[in-house]
Amino acid sequence: MTAQEESGQASAGAMGLEELLALPATVNVTTAGRALGIGRDKAYELIRKGSFPVRTLPLGNTVRVPTVELWKVLGVEQRRGGRGMST
């Protein structure tokens, strides 16, 4: 792991549209950060500061992020009829 990755400044690789659309209803903070192009540590830092750009769901000792919220922030819109997505 590089120093940049350890500091939370780099993500685990860019997430393509196909991968983004295949996400489950909620994702963990690491996955949400990757979708947004930020590292895990930076994502948790933003959550602690109340600056994370997406609503989060604190569930006990874990935090989940609604995928539909990620889609909105990233400009991915659901097509009418509920099948498939468009950008």
NUSELUM-378874 format. One record per atom (N, C-alpha, C, O, CB): atom name; x, y, z; residue in one letter; chain. Coordinates in steps of 0.05 Angstrom, whole numbers, plus 5000, padded with zeros to 4 digits. Glycine has a CB too. Layout:
<sites>
   a    px    py    pz  r  c
  CA     X     Y     Z  A  A
...
</sites>
This chain:
<sites>
   a    px    py    pz  r  c
   N  5017  4977  5000  M  A
  CA  5000  5000  5000  M  A
   C  5018  5025  5000  M  A
   O  5038  5026  5015  M  A
  CB  4981  5000  5024  M  A
   N  5011  5044  4983  T  A
  CA  5027  5068  4982  T  A
   C  5020  5087  5005  T  A
   O  4999  5084  5018  T  A
  CB  5023  5082  4955  T  A
   N  5037  5106  5010  A  A
  CA  5031  5126  5031  A  A
   C  5006  5142  5024  A  A
   O  4991  5150  5041  A  A
  CB  5055  5145  5034  A  A
   N  5002  5147  4998  Q  A
  CA  4978  5162  4989  Q  A
   C  4953  5146  4996  Q  A
   O  4933  5157  5005  Q  A
  CB  4980  5167  4959  Q  A
   N  4953  5119  4991  E  A
  CA  4930  5103  4997  E  A
   C  4926  5101  5027  E  A
   O  4903  5102  5036  E  A
  CB  4934  5075  4985  E  A
   N  4947  5099  5042  E  A
  CA  4944  5098  5071  E  A
   C  4932  5123  5083  E  A
   O  4918  5122  5103  E  A
  CB  4971  5093  5084  E  A
   N  4937  5146  5071  S  A
  CA  4927  5171  5081  S  A
   C  4898  5175  5072  S  A
   O  4885  5195  5081  S  A
  CB  4944  5194  5072  S  A
   N  4888  5158  5055  G  A
  CA  4860  5161  5047  G  A
   C  4857  5179  5023  G  A
   O  4834  5187  5017  G  A
  CB  4843  5170  5069  G  A
   N  4878  5187  5010  Q  A
  CA  4877  5205  4988  Q  A
   C  4872  5192  4961  Q  A
   O  4866  5205  4942  Q  A
  CB  4902  5222  4986  Q  A
   N  4876  5166  4960  A  A
  CA  4872  5152  4935  A  A
   C  4851  5130  4939  A  A
   O  4848  5118  4960  A  A
  CB  4898  5139  4925  A  A
   N  4836  5125  4918  S  A
  CA  4815  5104  4919  S  A
   C  4826  5078  4908  S  A
   O  4849  5078  4898  S  A
  CB  4790  5112  4904  S  A
   N  4811  5057  4911  A  A
  CA  4820  5031  4902  A  A
   C  4815  5027  4872  A  A
   O  4811  5004  4864  A  A
  CB  4806  5009  4918  A  A
   N  4816  5048  4857  G  A
  CA  4810  5046  4828  G  A
   C  4784  5059  4822  G  A
   O  4765  5057  4837  G  A
  CB  4811  5017  4818  G  A
   N  4782  5071  4799  A  A
  CA  4758  5084  4791  A  A
   C  4736  5064  4787  A  A
   O  4740  5042  4777  A  A
  CB  4762  5100  4766  A  A
   N  4712  5071  4794  M  A
  CA  4688  5054  4790  M  A
   C  4674  5063  4765  M  A
   O  4666  5086  4762  M  A
  CB  4669  5055  4815  M  A
   N  4671  5044  4746  G  A
  CA  4657  5050  4722  G  A
   C  4627  5049  4725  G  A
   O  4617  5040  4746  G  A
  CB  4665  5029  4700  G  A
   N  4613  5059  4705  L  A
  CA  4584  5061  4706  L  A
   C  4571  5034  4710  L  A
   O  4552  5031  4726  L  A
  CB  4574  5075  4681  L  A
   N  4580  5014  4696  E  A
  CA  4569  4987  4698  E  A
   C  4571  4977  4727  E  A
   O  4552  4965  4738  E  A
  CB  4583  4968  4679  E  A
   N  4594  4980  4739  E  A
  CA  4598  4971  4766  E  A
   C  4581  4987  4786  E  A
   O  4570  4976  4805  E  A
  CB  4628  4974  4774  E  A
   N  4579  5013  4781  L  A
  CA  4562  5031  4798  L  A
   C  4533  5022  4797  L  A
   O  4519  5021  4817  L  A
  CB  4565  5060  4789  L  A
   N  4524  5015  4773  L  A
  CA  4496  5007  4770  L  A
   C  4490  4979  4782  L  A
   O  4467  4973  4787  L  A
  CB  4488  5007  4741  L  A
   N  4511  4963  4786  A  A
  CA  4507  4936  4796  A  A
   C  4509  4936  4827  A  A
   O  4506  4914  4839  A  A
  CB  4529  4918  4785  A  A
   N  4512  4959  4840  L  A
  CA  4514  4959  4869  L  A
   C  4488  4951  4882  L  A
   O  4467  4956  4871  L  A
  CB  4523  4987  4879  L  A
   N  4489  4939  4906  P  A
  CA  4465  4933  4921  P  A
   C  4452  4958  4932  P  A
   O  4463  4980  4929  P  A
  CB  4471  4913  4944  P  A
   N  4430  4956  4946  A  A
  CA  4414  4979  4955  A  A
   C  4430  4997  4974  A  A
   O  4427  5021  4973  A  A
  CB  4390  4969  4970  A  A
   N  4448  4985  4990  T  A
  CA  4466  5001  5007  T  A
   C  4493  4989  5005  T  A
   O  4497  4966  4999  T  A
  CB  4456  5001  5037  T  A
   N  4513  5007  5009  V  A
  CA  4541  4998  5007  V  A
   C  4556  5008  5032  V  A
   O  4547  5026  5046  V  A
  CB  4554  5008  4981  V  A
   N  4580  4997  5037  N  A
  CA  4596  5007  5059  N  A
   C  4610  5032  5051  N  A
   O  4610  5040  5028  N  A
  CB  4617  4985  5067  N  A
   N  4622  5045  5070  V  A
  CA  4635  5071  5066  V  A
   C  4659  5069  5046  V  A
   O  4663  5087  5030  V  A
  CB  4645  5083  5092  V  A
   N  4673  5047  5047  T  A
  CA  4696  5044  5029  T  A
   C  4686  5043  5000  T  A
   O  4698  5056  4983  T  A
  CB  4711  5018  5035  T  A
   N  4665  5028  4995  T  A
  CA  4654  5027  4968  T  A
   C  4642  5053  4959  T  A
   O  4646  5062  4936  T  A
  CB  4632  5005  4966  T  A
   N  4628  5067  4977  A  A
  CA  4617  5093  4970  A  A
   C  4639  5113  4964  A  A
   O  4637  5128  4945  A  A
  CB  4600  5104  4994  A  A
   N  4660  5112  4980  G  A
  CA  4683  5130  4975  G  A
   C  4695  5124  4948  G  A
   O  4703  5143  4933  G  A
  CB  4704  5127  4996  G  A
   N  4698  5099  4941  R  A
  CA  4709  5091  4915  R  A
   C  4692  5102  4892  R  A
   O  4703  5112  4873  R  A
  CB  4712  5061  4913  R  A
   N  4666  5100  4895  A  A
  CA  4647  5110  4875  A  A
   C  4651  5140  4871  A  A
   O  4648  5151  4849  A  A
  CB  4618  5103  4882  A  A
   N  4657  5154  4893  L  A
  CA  4660  5183  4893  L  A
   C  4689  5191  4886  L  A
   O  4695  5215  4883  L  A
  CB  4652  5194  4920  L  A
   N  4707  5172  4884  G  A
  CA  4735  5178  4878  G  A
   C  4752  5187  4901  G  A
   O  4771  5201  4897  G  A
  CB  4735  5199  4857  G  A
   N  4744  5179  4925  I  A
  CA  4760  5185  4949  I  A
   C  4766  5160  4964  I  A
   O  4753  5139  4961  I  A
  CB  4745  5205  4967  I  A
   N  4787  5161  4980  G  A
  CA  4795  5137  4996  G  A
   C  4779  5133  5021  G  A
   O  4763  5151  5029  G  A
  CB  4824  5140  5003  G  A
   N  4782  5110  5033  R  A
  CA  4767  5102  5057  R  A
   C  4771  5122  5080  R  A
   O  4752  5131  5092  R  A
  CB  4776  5075  5065  R  A
   N  4796  5129  5085  D  A
  CA  4802  5146  5108  D  A
   C  4789  5174  5104  D  A
   O  4778  5185  5123  D  A
  CB  4832  5149  5112  D  A
   N  4792  5184  5080  K  A
  CA  4780  5210  5074  K  A
   C  4750  5209  5076  K  A
   O  4737  5228  5087  K  A
  CB  4788  5220  5045  K  A
   N  4738  5187  5067  A  A
  CA  4708  5184  5069  A  A
   C  4699  5185  5098  A  A
   O  4680  5198  5105  A  A
  CB  4699  5158  5055  A  A
   N  4713  5169  5115  Y  A
  CA  4706  5169  5144  Y  A
   C  4711  5197  5157  Y  A
   O  4695  5205  5174  Y  A
  CB  4722  5148  5159  Y  A
   N  4732  5210  5148  E  A
  CA  4737  5237  5159  E  A
   C  4714  5256  5152  E  A
   O  4705  5271  5169  E  A
  CB  4764  5248  5148  E  A
   N  4705  5255  5127  L  A
  CA  4683  5272  5119  L  A
   C  4657  5265  5134  L  A
   O  4642  5283  5140  L  A
  CB  4679  5269  5089  L  A
   N  4653  5240  5139  I  A
  CA  4629  5232  5154  I  A
   C  4630  5243  5182  I  A
   O  4611  5254  5192  I  A
  CB  4626  5201  5155  I  A
   N  4654  5240  5195  R  A
  CA  4657  5251  5222  R  A
   C  4652  5281  5223  R  A
   O  4641  5292  5242  R  A
  CB  4685  5245  5232  R  A
   N  4661  5295  5202  K  A
  CA  4657  5324  5201  K  A
   C  4629  5333  5192  K  A
   O  4623  5356  5193  K  A
  CB  4678  5336  5182  K  A
   N  4613  5313  5183  G  A
  CA  4587  5320  5173  G  A
   C  4588  5332  5145  G  A
   O  4569  5345  5136  G  A
  CB  4573  5340  5191  G  A
   N  4609  5326  5130  S  A
  CA  4613  5337  5103  S  A
   C  4612  5317  5081  S  A
   O  4617  5324  5058  S  A
  CB  4640  5351  5102  S  A
   N  4605  5292  5087  F  A
  CA  4603  5272  5067  F  A
   C  4581  5280  5048  F  A
   O  4559  5287  5057  F  A
  CB  4599  5243  5079  F  A
   N  4585  5278  5021  P  A
  CA  4565  5289  5003  P  A
   C  4540  5272  4999  P  A
   O  4522  5279  4984  P  A
  CB  4578  5293  4976  P  A
   N  4539  5250  5014  V  A
  CA  4516  5232  5011  V  A
   C  4506  5225  5039  V  A
   O  4521  5222  5058  V  A
  CB  4525  5206  4996  V  A
   N  4480  5222  5041  R  A
  CA  4467  5214  5067  R  A
   C  4478  5187  5075  R  A
   O  4481  5169  5058  R  A
  CB  4436  5214  5065  R  A
   N  4484  5184  5101  T  A
  CA  4493  5158  5111  T  A
   C  4474  5147  5131  T  A
   O  4458  5162  5143  T  A
  CB  4521  5161  5124  T  A
   N  4475  5121  5135  L  A
  CA  4457  5107  5154  L  A
   C  4474  5094  5175  L  A
   O  4486  5073  5170  L  A
  CB  4440  5086  5139  L  A
   N  4476  5106  5199  P  A
  CA  4491  5093  5221  P  A
   C  4474  5069  5232  P  A
   O  4451  5073  5240  P  A
  CB  4497  5113  5243  P  A
   N  4486  5046  5231  L  A
  CA  4473  5022  5240  L  A
   C  4491  5008  5260  L  A
   O  4507  4991  5253  L  A
  CB  4466  5002  5216  L  A
   N  4488  5015  5286  G  A
  CA  4505  5003  5306  G  A
   C  4534  5012  5302  G  A
   O  4540  5036  5302  G  A
  CB  4503  4972  5306  G  A
   N  4551  4992  5299  N  A
  CA  4580  4998  5295  N  A
   C  4588  5001  5266  N  A
   O  4612  5003  5260  N  A
  CB  4596  4976  5307  N  A
   N  4569  5003  5248  T  A
  CA  4575  5005  5220  T  A
   C  4559  5028  5208  T  A
   O  4540  5038  5219  T  A
  CB  4568  4979  5205  T  A
   N  4568  5037  5185  V  A
  CA  4555  5058  5170  V  A
   C  4550  5048  5142  V  A
   O  4568  5037  5129  V  A
  CB  4572  5085  5170  V  A
   N  4525  5051  5132  R  A
  CA  4518  5043  5105  R  A
   C  4510  5068  5090  R  A
   O  4502  5088  5101  R  A
  CB  4495  5022  5105  R  A
   N  4513  5067  5063  V  A
  CA  4507  5089  5046  V  A
   C  4486  5080  5025  V  A
   O  4491  5060  5011  V  A
  CB  4532  5101  5032  V  A
   N  4463  5093  5023  P  A
  CA  4443  5085  5003  P  A
   C  4454  5089  4975  P  A
   O  4463  5111  4968  P  A
  CB  4417  5101  5007  P  A
   N  4453  5069  4959  T  A
  CA  4464  5071  4932  T  A
   C  4449  5092  4915  T  A
   O  4462  5106  4899  T  A
  CB  4462  5044  4918  T  A
   N  4423  5094  4919  V  A
  CA  4408  5114  4903  V  A
   C  4419  5142  4909  V  A
   O  4418  5159  4891  V  A
  CB  4378  5112  4910  V  A
   N  4428  5147  4933  E  A
  CA  4440  5173  4940  E  A
   C  4466  5178  4924  E  A
   O  4471  5200  4915  E  A
  CB  4445  5175  4971  E  A
   N  4482  5156  4921  L  A
  CA  4506  5158  4905  L  A
   C  4499  5165  4876  L  A
   O  4511  5182  4864  L  A
  CB  4522  5132  4907  L  A
   N  4479  5151  4866  W  A
  CA  4471  5155  4838  W  A
   C  4463  5185  4834  W  A
   O  4470  5197  4814  W  A
  CB  4448  5137  4831  W  A
   N  4448  5196  4853  K  A
  CA  4439  5224  4851  K  A
   C  4463  5243  4850  K  A
   O  4464  5260  4833  K  A
  CB  4420  5231  4874  K  A
   N  4481  5239  4868  V  A
  CA  4505  5257  4870  V  A
   C  4522  5254  4845  V  A
   O  4534  5274  4836  V  A
  CB  4522  5250  4895  V  A
   N  4523  5231  4833  L  A
  CA  4539  5226  4810  L  A
   C  4524  5231  4783  L  A
   O  4536  5228  4762  L  A
  CB  4549  5198  4810  L  A
   N  4499  5239  4785  G  A
  CA  4484  5246  4761  G  A
   C  4473  5223  4746  G  A
   O  4467  5225  4722  G  A
  CB  4501  5262  4743  G  A
   N  4469  5200  4759  V  A
  CA  4457  5177  4747  V  A
   C  4428  5177  4754  V  A
   O  4421  5177  4777  V  A
  CB  4471  5150  4756  V  A
   N  4410  5177  4734  E  A
  CA  4382  5178  4739  E  A
   C  4368  5153  4730  E  A
   O  4375  5140  4711  E  A
  CB  4369  5202  4724  E  A
   N  4347  5145  4746  Q  A
  CA  4332  5122  4740  Q  A
   C  4313  5127  4717  Q  A
   O  4300  5148  4716  Q  A
  CB  4316  5112  4765  Q  A
   N  4312  5109  4698  R  A
  CA  4293  5112  4675  R  A
   C  4265  5107  4684  R  A
   O  4260  5093  4704  R  A
  CB  4300  5092  4652  R  A
   N  4246  5118  4670  R  A
  CA  4218  5113  4677  R  A
   C  4212  5084  4673  R  A
   O  4223  5071  4656  R  A
  CB  4199  5131  4659  R  A
   N  4194  5073  4690  G  A
  CA  4188  5045  4689  G  A
   C  4205  5029  4708  G  A
   O  4199  5005  4712  G  A
  CB  4191  5035  4661  G  A
   N  4225  5041  4720  G  A
  CA  4241  5028  4740  G  A
   C  4261  5008  4730  G  A
   O  4275  4996  4747  G  A
  CB  4223  5014  4759  G  A
   N  4264  5004  4704  R  A
  CA  4283  4985  4694  R  A
   C  4307  4999  4682  R  A
   O  4304  5017  4665  R  A
  CB  4270  4966  4673  R  A
   N  4330  4992  4691  G  A
  CA  4355  5004  4680  G  A
   C  4359  5032  4690  G  A
   O  4343  5044  4703  G  A
  CB  4354  5004  4650  G  A
   N  4382  5042  4683  M  A
  CA  4390  5069  4691  M  A
   C  4401  5083  4667  M  A
   O  4410  5071  4648  M  A
  CB  4411  5068  4714  M  A
   N  4401  5109  4669  S  A
  CA  4413  5126  4648  S  A
   C  4431  5147  4661  S  A
   O  4429  5152  4685  S  A
  CB  4392  5139  4630  S  A
   N  4448  5159  4645  T  A
  CA  4465  5181  4655  T  A
   C  4459  5207  4641  T  A
   O  4471  5227  4647  T  A
  CB  4494  5174  4653  T  A
</sites>
